[in-house]
Amino acid sequence: MCAFLFDVDDTIYDQMWPFRKAFDKCFKKYNNIPLEELFQYSRKYSDEVFELTESGELPLQEMHVYRITKAFEVYNIEIEKEEALNFQYTYEKHQKEIQLVPDVEKTFQYCKKNNIKIGIITNGPELHQQNKIDQLGLSRWISAENIFISSKEKVSKPDKGIFEVAEKKMGLVSKDTYFIGDSFANDVTGAKNAGWRSIWINRRNKKIPDDLIQPDYVIKDGDSLLRLVLNLCEQKSELRFF
């Protein structure tokens, strides 16, 4: 039987939503900046120092200042540290209002109803990620022992070690296990290196890297994850892109 494990950020909820809310309140004067691009740059710079943050070498607050400051620098705009901190405070405030993508919620419901194993593998500080998990109400479908947070497990994506931890604890069969996430480097590459199948959430129309590793399926904006999961579980579809 198939099993499905999910990333959190920008996979099961729209990470752009709290970012947009915070930007509108803190940086409205810069409304000529393409917001989607700014968001992508902030994530790029966040990923750049992730290992330092995970190890504790770079305090989380400094990372928050760094990523938005560097993102604005792309547009030749310098923001003060206080502005960056205020943006982060507002961003976190709106993160407490995040909701599941409706299609993902229906997928969870289907899996729960049909006794299909589901779980979470997410990178980040344990408390920070757990707060999102609680806000999204994931305990309705996913038990705590099937949630794996990198800082707690002491290993992070794309290291195949965190996938192996989940596989062992959940009793998964690698060839029947699908990992669903938005980050090509962390989610697609990590899952494939672990021998899992991969469903890449590409709702922001990112370019597929010219890489030997490729996702098994791609979900673009407007596509239905639920329909793909139904087809995979019922073994009725051999589509590589859905």
C-alpha positions in Angstrom: 0.0 0.0 0.0 1.2 3.5 -0.7 2.3 5.9 2.0 2.5 9.7 1.7 4.8 12.0 3.8 4.7 15.8 3.5 6.9 18.8 3.9 5.2 21.7 5.7 6.3 25.2 4.5 4.8 26.1 1.2 3.5 22.6 0.7 0.5 22.1 2.9 -0.1 25.8 3.5 0.6 28.9 1.4 3.8 30.5 2.9 3.3 33.5 0.7 0.1 34.5 2.5 1.6 35.6 5.8 4.6 37.1 3.9 2.2 39.2 1.8 0.3 40.3 4.9 3.5 41.4 6.7 4.8 43.2 3.6 1.6 45.2 3.2 1.8 46.3 6.8 5.6 47.0 7.0 6.8 47.8 3.5 3.9 49.3 1.7 6.1 52.1 0.4 8.0 49.6 -1.7 4.9 48.4 -3.6 6.8 48.6 -6.9 8.9 45.5 -5.9 7.6 42.2 -7.4 6.4 40.5 -4.2 6.7 37.0 -5.4 10.3 37.5 -6.4 11.1 39.2 -3.0 9.6 36.2 -1.3 11.7 33.7 -3.3 14.9 35.7 -2.6 14.1 35.7 1.1 13.8 31.9 1.0 17.0 31.6 -1.0 18.9 33.5 1.6 17.2 31.6 4.4 18.3 28.3 2.9 21.8 29.7 2.4 22.4 29.9 6.2 20.1 27.1 7.2 22.9 24.8 8.5 24.3 27.6 10.6 20.9 28.2 12.1 20.3 24.5 12.7 23.6 24.1 14.5 23.0 27.2 16.6 26.0 29.1 15.2 23.6 31.7 13.8 20.9 32.8 16.2 17.4 32.5 14.7 16.7 36.2 15.0 19.9 37.1 13.1 18.8 34.7 10.3 15.4 36.5 10.1 17.1 39.8 9.7 19.7 38.5 7.2 17.2 36.9 4.8 14.8 39.9 4.4 17.7 42.4 4.4 19.5 40.5 1.7 16.3 40.1 -0.3 15.8 43.8 -0.4 19.4 44.4 -1.4 18.7 42.6 -4.6 16.5 45.7 -5.5 19.2 48.2 -4.2 17.1 48.9 -1.1 18.7 49.1 2.4 16.4 48.4 5.3 17.2 49.0 9.0 17.5 46.1 11.4 14.5 47.4 13.3 12.4 47.3 10.1 13.5 43.7 9.5 12.7 42.7 13.0 9.3 44.4 12.8 8.6 42.6 9.6 9.5 39.2 11.2 7.3 40.0 14.2 4.4 40.8 11.9 5.1 37.7 9.7 5.1 35.4 12.7 1.8 37.0 13.9 0.1 36.1 10.6 1.7 32.6 10.7 -0.6 32.0 13.6 -3.5 32.4 11.1 -2.3 30.0 8.4 -4.7 27.4 7.0 -4.2 24.2 5.1 -4.5 24.3 1.3 -8.0 22.9 0.7 -6.7 20.2 -1.7 -4.2 19.0 0.9 -6.9 18.9 3.6 -9.0 16.7 1.3 -6.0 14.5 0.7 -5.5 14.1 4.4 -9.1 13.2 4.9 -9.0 10.6 2.1 -5.8 9.0 3.5 -7.2 8.9 7.1 -10.5 7.3 5.9 -8.7 4.7 3.9 -6.0 3.8 6.5 -3.2 5.1 4.3 0.0 6.0 6.2 0.8 9.7 6.2 3.4 11.7 8.0 5.5 14.9 8.1 9.2 15.6 7.6 10.1 19.2 8.0 13.3 21.2 8.5 13.6 23.9 11.1 13.6 24.6 14.9 11.3 22.2 16.7 9.2 24.7 18.6 8.8 26.9 15.5 7.7 24.1 13.3 5.5 22.5 16.0 3.6 25.8 16.3 2.7 25.6 12.6 1.7 22.0 12.9 -0.5 22.8 15.8 -2.0 25.9 14.0 -2.8 23.7 11.0 -4.5 21.1 13.2 -2.5 18.2 11.8 -3.2 16.0 14.8 -6.6 15.3 13.3 -4.9 13.1 10.7 -1.3 12.6 11.7 -0.1 11.1 15.0 2.8 12.8 16.8 5.1 9.8 16.3 4.8 10.3 12.5 6.0 13.9 12.6 9.8 14.3 12.1 11.3 17.8 12.7 15.0 18.2 11.7 16.2 19.9 14.9 14.6 17.2 17.0 16.0 14.3 14.9 19.4 15.9 14.6 19.4 15.4 10.9 17.8 17.5 8.1 16.7 17.2 4.5 18.2 16.5 2.0 20.3 14.1 4.1 18.7 10.7 3.5 19.1 10.0 7.2 15.9 11.8 8.2 14.0 9.8 5.6 15.5 6.6 6.9 14.4 7.6 10.5 10.8 8.0 9.3 11.0 4.8 7.2 12.1 2.8 10.2 9.7 4.3 12.7 6.7 4.1 10.4 7.5 0.7 8.9 7.5 2.1 5.4 8.3 0.3 2.1 10.6 2.7 0.3 9.4 1.9 -3.2 5.8 2.5 -2.2 6.5 5.7 -0.2 5.9 9.2 -1.8 7.4 12.4 -0.4 5.5 15.6 -1.2 7.3 18.9 -1.0 8.1 22.2 -2.7 11.9 22.3 -2.4 13.6 20.5 -5.2 17.0 20.4 -3.4 15.6 19.3 0.0 12.4 17.3 -0.9 12.9 15.9 -4.3 16.6 15.1 -4.1 16.4 14.0 -0.5 13.5 11.6 -1.1 15.0 10.1 -4.3 18.4 9.5 -2.6 16.5 7.7 0.1 14.9 5.4 -2.5 11.5 7.0 -2.1 9.3 8.4 -4.9 8.8 12.1 -5.2 5.9 14.5 -5.8 7.2 18.0 -6.4 4.8 20.8 -5.4 5.7 23.4 -8.0 2.8 25.9 -7.7 5.2 28.8 -8.2 6.3 27.6 -11.6 10.0 27.1 -10.8 12.3 25.7 -13.4 13.1 22.0 -13.0 16.9 21.9 -12.4 19.0 20.3 -15.1 19.7 17.4 -12.8 20.0 13.6 -13.1 17.5 13.4 -10.3 13.9 14.1 -11.4 10.6 14.0 -9.5 8.2 11.2 -10.3 5.3 13.6 -10.4 4.8 17.4 -10.5 1.9 19.3 -9.1 1.6 22.7 -10.7 -0.8 25.6 -9.9 -4.3 24.4 -10.5 -3.5 20.7 -10.4 -5.1 18.4 -7.8 -2.9 16.5 -5.4 -5.9 14.6 -4.2 -6.7 13.3 -7.7 -3.1 12.2 -8.1 -3.1 10.4 -4.8 -6.4 8.7 -5.7 -4.9 7.5 -9.0 -1.7 6.3 -7.3 -3.6 4.4 -4.6 -6.0 2.9 -7.1 -3.1 2.1 -9.5 -5.0 3.6 -12.4 -2.5 6.2 -13.6 1.0 6.0 -15.1 1.2 9.7 -15.7 4.6 11.2 -14.9 3.3 14.8 -14.7 -0.2 15.5 -13.4 
